[in-house]
Amino acid sequence: DAGITQSPRYKITETGRQVTLMCHQTWSHSYMFWYRQDLGHGLRLIYYSAAADITDKGEVPDGYVVSRSKTENFPLTLESATRSQTSVYFCASSESHSADTQYFGPGTRLTVL
Amino acid sequence: SQELEQSPQSLIVQEGKNLTINCTSSKTLYGLYWYKQKYGEGLIFLMMLQKGGEEKSHEKITAKLDEKKQQSSLHITASQPSHAGIYLCGAVPFMDSNYQLIWGAGTKLIIKP
């Protein structure tokens, strides 16, 4: 299907485990983003990528790792999950500039026990 | 820290009534985006405003950006149940070298039948 997809949609894990959230887009957009959404904080940027093999930190990168070996994929890994990382995670993409319109995936709801 | 202030935080409106949501920045903006989010879903792009004084409409939703490019309003005419959800504004501060979006905390809109 065309667009931007995320998997899994729901995930429950335990403290200390490694978790990878997947993001895939079919538009060949250059920019991709990972956000987390929490009550009281709104959307916060974790990492973004301007192109394959180019990534940069956002506002809250600690505890997360990203990679982008292919333009269409932008996985987010929690190396050792903590309860504070319980959140809803959104992936987004934009065509050619970080200030272009961003298009969002459906989100992954992650619970860390 | 939130650099975009949205008001009100929540709004309950009788079906058929008009309503306005505001988004204010202390900085001049390069561009401002309005999104809508339904519970459990991703953000849906509504409109983007870039020029001072610009106004755009889509169906019953009108968004305006003031001349100073620091404040935007989203106006819904004759509200319907389908308008219910969370409305978020996102913007790029004009002098931000990274051109990353900052986000308002969102306005939760409930439509009473």
Interface residues (C-beta under 8 A of the other chain):
Chain A: G40 H41 G42 L43 R44 L45 Y48 G58 F90 A92 H97 S98 A99 T101 Q102 Y103 F104 G105 P106 G107 R109
Chain B: Q2 Y30 G31 Y33 Y35 G40 E41 G42 L43 I44 F45 M48 L88 G90 V92 N98 Y99 Q100 L101 W103 G104 A105 G106
